[in-house]
Structure formats: structure tokens, C-alpha cells
Amino acid sequence: MKEEGIEKIVFSEEQIQAQVAKMAEMLSRDYAGKDPIIVGILRGCFYFLADLTRYMTIPVSIDFLSIGVYPEMTKKTGIVRFNKELDTSIKNRHVLLVEDIVGTGLTLSYICQHLEAYNPASLKICTLLDNPKERLLALNIDYSCFVMPDSFLVGYGLDYEQKYRNLPYIAAYRQEKQR
């Protein structure tokens, strides 16, 4: 059954799982012996982080940050509020920040500055989708599964008005009129 508003599947479930498995293999190799902590930024990263860590072959700790953004304010200034802080200390730990999409880099840069204040041994970024065309700040993306096409996407954690996150694929979505 085709979901309402779905124009076309951009990345199939099989493509996603193959790429996530390859990423997990690379991360397992890069973080071997380092006791990493994986920090997911809720909510969009949920499915990606779950699959990624299940494919990893090394022990990892997992924690989450939840942020609130002010859409117009955040795009211009990068200001966010933290709805949920980390429960685990990251001091002297190797931190892998997992995100669903990296766009302008404003929000993620702010989050990285926030986490650096806790003195991690290292802090790297892993994203499901990278959108370098939108980047406003120079930001080093250490690991990326896919480059974002020029479409509004839903599925596999990505939403439209908090819906469609549970789709097993990523699809282009035809947005309804903005209110």
C-alpha cells in the first residue's frame, strides 16, 4: 500500500541496511579497543542508531540527547534548547555523535560545542544523510551513509509533522501547503 504523499522511494530498505552494515563495519574497526559511547540526537536518529549499533561487532555504550529547535530562530542563529541531557559522563571517552540529517550545520555545531565542554577524548560525527549543499558552517562529517537528494524526505526516522518515521525506506514526500 502506497502511503499518502509519498512520491517515490529514494533509498530502499535493502539499500539502507546494506549501507548501515558497511558503516557499522567501518566504525567497529575504527573504534576497536576504544570503549566508545554512541550519542544519538532524538528523535530522527532512533532507527538508524538502533540498526547501526546492532551491526557493530564491538561493545558500545549508548546515550541520547534531545533538543528543541525554534525553526525560524535556529536556521538563522543555531540556537537550540536541550530537552534531555546525557545520563552518562563522556569525559575522556570516545564519543560518536549520531544524527539523521546534517544540513546547515548550525544546530550540530552548537551541540558539538556543548559536548566538547565535557572533555571527551574524541568527538566524531556519523550521519545517515549529509546535505552539504545546505551547509552554512564548515563542519567535519566523519561518517556519512548517503548524500541528501534535493527532495523533502520521510521514513527511517525522518518525519513530516511527526508522521512517517516508521517507514522502512526513505522516500520523497510531497508536502502539503504550509500553514
C-alpha positions as CSV (number, residue, x, y, z in Angstrom):
1,M,0.0,0.0,0.0
2,K,1.4,3.4,-1.0
3,E,1.4,6.0,1.7
4,E,-0.4,9.2,1.1
5,G,2.0,12.0,0.0
6,I,4.8,9.6,-0.9
7,E,6.1,10.4,-4.4
8,K,8.9,7.8,-4.8
9,I,11.2,5.6,-2.8
10,V,14.7,7.2,-2.8
11,F,16.6,4.7,-0.7
12,S,15.0,1.2,-0.4
13,E,15.1,-0.8,2.8
14,E,17.7,-3.1,1.3
15,Q,19.9,-0.1,0.2
16,I,19.7,1.4,3.7
17,Q,20.5,-1.8,5.5
18,A,23.5,-2.6,3.2
19,Q,24.9,0.9,3.8
20,V,24.3,0.8,7.5
21,A,26.0,-2.6,7.8
22,K,29.0,-1.2,5.9
23,M,29.2,1.8,8.2
24,A,29.0,-0.4,11.3
25,E,31.9,-2.5,10.0
26,M,34.0,0.7,9.5
27,L,33.0,2.0,12.9
28,S,33.8,-1.3,14.6
29,R,37.2,-1.2,13.0
30,D,37.9,2.5,13.8
31,Y,36.7,2.2,17.4
32,A,38.1,-1.2,18.3
33,G,39.6,-1.1,21.8
34,K,38.4,2.5,22.5
35,D,35.2,1.8,24.6
36,P,33.1,4.3,22.5
37,I,29.9,5.9,23.6
38,I,27.3,6.4,20.9
39,V,25.2,9.6,21.4
40,G,22.1,9.8,19.4
41,I,20.2,13.0,18.8
42,L,16.5,12.2,19.2
43,R,14.1,11.6,17.6
44,G,15.2,11.2,14.0
45,C,18.3,9.1,14.7
46,F,16.4,6.4,16.5
47,Y,16.1,3.8,13.7
48,F,19.5,4.5,12.3
49,L,21.2,4.3,15.6
50,A,19.4,1.0,16.6
51,D,20.4,-0.7,13.3
52,L,23.9,0.7,13.3
53,T,24.7,-0.5,16.8
54,R,23.2,-3.9,16.2
55,Y,25.5,-4.3,13.2
56,M,28.6,-3.2,15.2
57,T,30.8,-6.0,16.5
58,I,32.4,-4.2,19.4
59,P,31.0,-3.3,22.8
60,V,29.4,0.2,22.9
61,S,27.6,2.4,25.3
62,I,24.6,4.4,24.1
63,D,23.1,7.6,25.3
64,F,20.8,10.2,23.9
65,L,20.3,14.0,23.7
66,S,17.0,15.5,22.9
67,I,16.9,19.0,21.6
68,G,14.2,21.5,20.9
69,V,14.6,23.9,18.0
70,Y,13.0,27.1,17.2
71,P,12.5,26.7,13.4
72,E,13.0,30.3,12.3
73,M,15.4,31.2,15.1
74,T,17.5,28.1,14.7
75,K,18.0,28.5,11.0
76,K,19.4,32.0,11.5
77,T,21.3,31.6,14.8
78,G,21.7,27.9,15.6
79,I,20.1,28.4,19.0
80,V,18.6,25.2,20.4
81,R,17.5,24.1,23.8
82,F,18.3,20.8,25.4
83,N,15.2,18.8,26.4
84,K,17.3,15.8,27.6
85,E,20.9,15.9,28.6
86,L,23.3,12.9,28.6
87,D,22.9,10.5,31.5
88,T,26.5,9.2,31.1
89,S,29.7,11.0,31.6
90,I,31.7,11.5,28.3
91,K,34.8,12.8,30.0
92,N,37.9,11.1,28.4
93,R,35.5,8.9,26.3
94,H,35.5,8.5,22.5
95,V,32.1,9.9,21.5
96,L,30.4,9.2,18.2
97,L,27.5,11.6,17.7
98,V,24.8,10.0,15.5
99,E,22.4,12.2,13.6
100,D,19.7,11.5,10.9
101,I,20.5,14.5,8.7
102,V,23.2,17.2,8.7
103,G,22.1,20.3,6.8
104,T,23.2,23.8,7.6
105,G,25.5,22.6,10.4
106,L,24.2,25.3,12.8
107,T,22.5,23.0,15.3
108,L,25.1,20.3,15.1
109,S,27.9,22.8,15.6
110,Y,26.1,24.1,18.7
111,I,25.7,20.5,20.0
112,C,29.4,19.7,19.4
113,Q,30.5,22.8,21.3
114,H,28.2,21.8,24.1
115,L,29.7,18.3,24.2
116,E,33.3,19.5,23.9
117,A,32.8,21.3,27.2
118,Y,32.7,17.8,28.9
119,N,36.2,17.0,27.6
120,P,35.7,13.8,25.6
121,A,38.8,12.0,24.3
122,S,37.4,12.5,20.8
123,L,34.2,13.6,19.2
124,K,33.2,12.5,15.7
125,I,30.0,12.8,13.7
126,C,28.1,10.0,11.9
127,T,25.0,10.8,9.8
128,L,22.6,8.9,7.8
129,L,22.1,11.7,5.3
130,D,24.5,14.6,4.6
131,N,23.3,17.7,2.8
132,P,26.4,19.6,2.0
133,K,24.5,22.0,-0.3
134,E,22.8,23.5,2.8
135,R,25.9,23.8,4.9
136,L,26.4,27.3,6.3
137,L,29.2,26.3,8.7
138,A,32.3,24.3,8.0
139,L,31.7,21.1,9.8
140,N,33.7,17.9,9.6
141,I,31.3,15.0,8.9
142,D,33.4,11.9,9.8
143,Y,31.0,9.2,8.6
144,S,28.1,9.6,6.2
145,C,25.8,6.9,4.6
146,F,24.1,8.9,1.9
147,V,24.2,12.3,0.3
148,M,20.8,14.0,0.6
149,P,19.0,14.5,-2.7
150,D,17.1,17.7,-3.5
151,S,13.8,16.4,-2.0
152,F,11.9,16.5,1.2
153,L,12.4,13.0,2.7
154,V,10.4,10.9,5.1
155,G,10.9,7.4,6.5
156,Y,13.5,5.5,8.5
157,G,13.3,8.1,11.3
158,L,12.6,11.1,9.1
159,D,9.2,12.7,9.6
160,Y,6.7,15.1,8.3
161,E,4.7,16.5,11.2
162,Q,5.9,13.6,13.4
163,K,4.5,11.0,10.9
164,Y,6.2,8.5,8.6
165,R,9.2,7.9,10.8
166,N,8.3,4.2,10.9
167,L,8.6,3.5,7.2
168,P,11.4,1.0,6.5
169,Y,12.6,3.0,3.5
170,I,13.4,6.7,2.7
171,A,11.0,8.4,0.3
172,A,10.4,11.8,-1.3
173,Y,7.4,13.3,0.2
174,R,5.0,15.8,-1.4
175,Q,4.5,18.4,1.3
176,E,1.0,19.8,1.7
177,K,0.5,23.6,1.7
178,Q,2.5,25.2,4.6
179,R,0.2,26.7,7.2
